Amino acid sequence: MTRTDDRVIVRVTHRFDASAERVYDAFLDPNRAGKFMFATATGQIVRCEIDARVGGTFTIVDRRDGEDVAHTGKYLTLERPRRIAFTLSVEKYTDETGTVMIDIAPLPKGCELTLTHEMTARYAPY
């Protein structure tokens, strides 16, 4: 995690046995993305709408303890199979918007995904 006075950047990397194309496509397919995007251990994804184009939007709603939490955003970059970038808002908790970049690098077997989330520094504890 990198932190400045007003922003925090969180970066995680994971390797998948699947191809870069398959991993990329999973983020933009409502049926597949609804199984993992913003899912929590105790919640249930009850809505997943994706307009997968630059300028298009998404809404993914996770029901947590009977309460709906909507994650919304707008796609900034879509470069199959290497990069997805989007804004991210969770209006239930804040009116601030973060930016998420997903970079996917093909490997001889599978791919490596790096997710970078830039947000307001006050969210660093979370």
Phi and psi in degrees as GROMACS dihedral restraints (atoms count N, CA, C in turn):
[ dihedral_restraints ]
;  ai    aj    ak    al  type     phi  dphi    fc
    3     4     5     6     1  -110.8    20    10
    4     5     6     7     1   139.8    20    10
    6     7     8     9     1  -133.8    20    10
    7     8     9    10     1   132.4    20    10
    9    10    11    12     1  -111.7    20    10
   10    11    12    13     1  -178.2    20    10
   12    13    14    15     1   -60.2    20    10
   13    14    15    16     1   -34.5    20    10
   15    16    17    18     1  -119.6    20    10
   16    17    18    19     1    -7.4    20    10
   18    19    20    21     1  -133.3    20    10
   19    20    21    22     1   152.4    20    10
   21    22    23    24     1  -129.4    20    10
   22    23    24    25     1   141.1    20    10
   24    25    26    27     1  -121.0    20    10
   25    26    27    28     1   121.6    20    10
   27    28    29    30     1  -109.8    20    10
   28    29    30    31     1   132.1    20    10
   30    31    32    33     1  -131.4    20    10
   31    32    33    34     1   129.6    20    10
   33    34    35    36     1  -129.9    20    10
   34    35    36    37     1   148.1    20    10
   36    37    38    39     1  -128.3    20    10
   37    38    39    40     1   140.6    20    10
   39    40    41    42     1  -144.2    20    10
   40    41    42    43     1   141.5    20    10
   42    43    44    45     1   -99.5    20    10
   43    44    45    46     1   139.5    20    10
   45    46    47    48     1  -120.4    20    10
   46    47    48    49     1   148.4    20    10
   48    49    50    51     1   -77.2    20    10
   49    50    51    52     1   -14.8    20    10
   51    52    53    54     1   -80.6    20    10
   52    53    54    55     1   159.4    20    10
   54    55    56    57     1   -67.9    20    10
   55    56    57    58     1   159.3    20    10
   57    58    59    60     1   -58.4    20    10
   58    59    60    61     1   -39.3    20    10
   60    61    62    63     1   -63.5    20    10
   61    62    63    64     1   -42.9    20    10
   63    64    65    66     1   -66.3    20    10
   64    65    66    67     1   -42.3    20    10
   66    67    68    69     1   -66.2    20    10
   67    68    69    70     1   -46.0    20    10
   69    70    71    72     1   -55.7    20    10
   70    71    72    73     1   -50.9    20    10
   72    73    74    75     1   -61.3    20    10
   73    74    75    76     1   -32.2    20    10
   75    76    77    78     1   -62.1    20    10
   76    77    78    79     1   -32.6    20    10
   78    79    80    81     1   -72.0    20    10
   79    80    81    82     1   -19.0    20    10
   81    82    83    84     1  -111.4    20    10
   82    83    84    85     1    -3.6    20    10
   84    85    86    87     1   -96.2    20    10
   85    86    87    88     1   116.2    20    10
   87    88    89    90     1   -55.6    20    10
   88    89    90    91     1   -36.8    20    10
   90    91    92    93     1   -65.5    20    10
   91    92    93    94     1   -40.7    20    10
   93    94    95    96     1   -82.4    20    10
   94    95    96    97     1   -44.8    20    10
   96    97    98    99     1   -61.6    20    10
   97    98    99   100     1   -33.4    20    10
   99   100   101   102     1   -66.0    20    10
  100   101   102   103     1    -9.2    20    10
  102   103   104   105     1   -91.0    20    10
  103   104   105   106     1   -19.6    20    10
  105   106   107   108     1  -136.2    20    10
  106   107   108   109     1   -27.4    20    10
  108   109   110   111     1   -68.6    20    10
  109   110   111   112     1   120.3    20    10
  111   112   113   114     1    61.8    20    10
  112   113   114   115     1    14.8    20    10
  114   115   116   117     1   -73.0    20    10
  115   116   117   118     1   142.8    20    10
  117   118   119   120     1  -117.6    20    10
  118   119   120   121     1   162.7    20    10
  120   121   122   123     1   -62.7    20    10
  121   122   123   124     1   -33.4    20    10
  123   124   125   126     1  -105.5    20    10
  124   125   126   127     1    -2.2    20    10
  126   127   128   129     1   -99.3    20    10
  127   128   129   130     1   180.0    20    10
  129   130   131   132     1  -142.1    20    10
  130   131   132   133     1   127.7    20    10
  132   133   134   135     1   -71.9    20    10
  133   134   135   136     1   120.6    20    10
  135   136   137   138     1  -109.7    20    10
  136   137   138   139     1   -10.0    20    10
  138   139   140   141     1  -156.2    20    10
  139   140   141   142     1   136.3    20    10
  141   142   143   144     1  -144.9    20    10
  142   143   144   145     1   106.0    20    10
  144   145   146   147     1  -118.8    20    10
  145   146   147   148     1   128.7    20    10
  147   148   149   150     1  -134.6    20    10
  148   149   150   151     1   124.3    20    10
  150   151   152   153     1  -108.7    20    10
  151   152   153   154     1    86.4    20    10
  153   154   155   156     1   -78.3    20    10
  154   155   156   157     1    78.0    20    10
  156   157   158   159     1  -154.5    20    10
  157   158   159   160     1   154.5    20    10
  159   160   161   162     1   -59.5    20    10
  160   161   162   163     1   126.5    20    10
  162   163   164   165     1    92.3    20    10
  163   164   165   166     1   -14.9    20    10
  165   166   167   168     1   -73.8    20    10
  166   167   168   169     1   165.1    20    10
  168   169   170   171     1  -121.8    20    10
  169   170   171   172     1   168.2    20    10
  171   172   173   174     1  -138.4    20    10
  172   173   174   175     1   153.1    20    10
  174   175   176   177     1  -138.9    20    10
  175   176   177   178     1   123.0    20    10
  177   178   179   180     1  -127.4    20    10
  178   179   180   181     1   121.7    20    10
  180   181   182   183     1  -110.9    20    10
  181   182   183   184     1   124.0    20    10
  183   184   185   186     1  -107.3    20    10
  184   185   186   187     1   123.6    20    10
  186   187   188   189     1   -89.5    20    10
  187   188   189   190     1   116.7    20    10
  189   190   191   192     1  -118.5    20    10
  190   191   192   193     1   114.4    20    10
  192   193   194   195     1    51.1    20    10
  193   194   195   196     1    44.1    20    10
  195   196   197   198     1    80.1    20    10
  196   197   198   199     1     2.2    20    10
  198   199   200   201     1  -113.5    20    10
  199   200   201   202     1   132.3    20    10
  201   202   203   204     1   -88.7    20    10
  202   203   204   205     1   131.2    20    10
  204   205   206   207     1  -120.6    20    10
  205   206   207   208     1   113.3    20    10
  207   208   209   210     1   -93.0    20    10
  208   209   210   211     1   130.1    20    10
  210   211   212   213     1  -107.5    20    10
  211   212   213   214     1   120.9    20    10
  213   214   215   216     1  -127.5    20    10
  214   215   216   217     1   157.3    20    10
  216   217   218   219     1  -172.9    20    10
  217   218   219   220     1   177.6    20    10
  219   220   221   222     1  -130.3    20    10
  220   221   222   223     1   136.3    20    10
  222   223   224   225     1   -76.0    20    10
  223   224   225   226     1   127.6    20    10
  225   226   227   228     1   -99.4    20    10
  226   227   228   229     1   -37.4    20    10
  228   229   230   231     1  -142.2    20    10
  229   230   231   232     1   133.6    20    10
  231   232   233   234     1  -136.6    20    10
  232   233   234   235     1   104.2    20    10
  234   235   236   237     1  -126.9    20    10
  235   236   237   238     1    86.4    20    10
  237   238   239   240     1   -65.5    20    10
  238   239   240   241     1   133.3    20    10
  240   241   242   243     1  -103.9    20    10
  241   242   243   244     1    23.6    20    10
  243   244   245   246     1  -102.6    20    10
  244   245   246   247     1   -30.0    20    10
  246   247   248   249     1  -148.7    20    10
  247   248   249   250     1   137.7    20    10
  249   250   251   252     1  -131.1    20    10
  250   251   252   253     1   129.8    20    10
  252   253   254   255     1  -132.1    20    10
  253   254   255   256     1   139.8    20    10
  255   256   257   258     1  -153.1    20    10
  256   257   258   259     1   158.9    20    10
  258   259   260   261     1   -81.6    20    10
  259   260   261   262     1   160.1    20    10
  261   262   263   264     1  -143.2    20    10
  262   263   264   265     1   126.7    20    10
  264   265   266   267     1  -130.8    20    10
  265   266   267   268     1   145.3    20    10
  267   268   269   270     1  -130.2    20    10
  268   269   270   271     1    83.7    20    10
  270   271   272   273     1   -60.3    20    10
  271   272   273   274     1   -23.5    20    10
  273   274   275   276     1   -60.8    20    10
  274   275   276   277     1   -29.2    20    10
  276   277   278   279     1  -111.1    20    10
  277   278   279   280     1   -23.9    20    10
  279   280   281   282     1  -163.9    20    10
  280   281   282   283     1   158.1    20    10
  282   283   284   285     1   -97.6    20    10
  283   284   285   286     1     4.8    20    10
  285   286   287   288     1   -83.1    20    10
  286   287   288   289     1   155.0    20    10
  288   289   290   291     1  -120.7    20    10
  289   290   291   292     1   136.1    20    10
  291   292   293   294     1  -107.1    20    10
  292   293   294   295     1   177.3    20    10
  294   295   296   297     1  -126.7    20    10
  295   296   297   298     1   134.9    20    10
  297   298   299   300     1  -120.7    20    10
  298   299   300   301     1   132.0    20    10
  300   301   302   303     1  -121.4    20    10
  301   302   303   304     1   130.6    20    10
  303   304   305   306     1  -116.0    20    10
  304   305   306   307     1   115.0    20    10
  306   307   308   309     1  -111.1    20    10
  307   308   309   310     1   129.6    20    10
  309   310   311   312     1  -121.4    20    10
  310   311   312   313     1   122.3    20    10
  312   313   314   315     1  -110.7    20    10
  313   314   315   316     1   121.3    20    10
  315   316   317   318     1   -63.5    20    10
  316   317   318   319     1   143.7    20    10
  318   319   320   321     1  -121.4    20    10
  319   320   321   322     1   165.2    20    10
  321   322   323   324     1   -53.3    20    10
  322   323   324   325     1   -34.9    20    10
  324   325   326   327     1  -130.5    20    10
  325   326   327   328     1   106.8    20    10
  327   328   329   330     1    87.6    20    10
  328   329   330   331     1  -146.8    20    10
  330   331   332   333     1  -157.2    20    10
  331   332   333   334     1   167.7    20    10
  333   334   335   336     1  -120.6    20    10
  334   335   336   337     1   127.1    20    10
  336   337   338   339     1  -108.9    20    10
  337   338   339   340     1   132.0    20    10
  339   340   341   342     1  -118.9    20    10
  340   341   342   343     1   121.3    20    10
  342   343   344   345     1  -106.5    20    10
  343   344   345   346     1   126.1    20    10
  345   346   347   348     1  -120.1    20    10
  346   347   348   349     1   124.3    20    10
  348   349   350   351     1  -120.1    20    10
  349   350   351   352     1   118.3    20    10
  351   352   353   354     1  -105.6    20    10
  352   353   354   355     1   127.2    20    10
  354   355   356   357     1  -147.5    20    10
  355   356   357   358     1   174.1    20    10
  357   358   359   360     1   -61.2    20    10
  358   359   360   361     1   138.3    20    10
  360   361   362   363     1   -60.6    20    10
  361   362   363   364     1   -23.9    20    10
  363   364   365   366     1   -65.0    20    10
  364   365   366   367     1   -12.6    20    10
  366   367   368   369     1   -93.9    20    10
  367   368   369   370     1     3.0    20    10
  369   370   371   372     1   -53.3    20    10
  370   371   372   373     1   -39.2    20    10
  372   373   374   375     1   -63.7    20    10
  373   374   375   376     1   -20.9    20    10
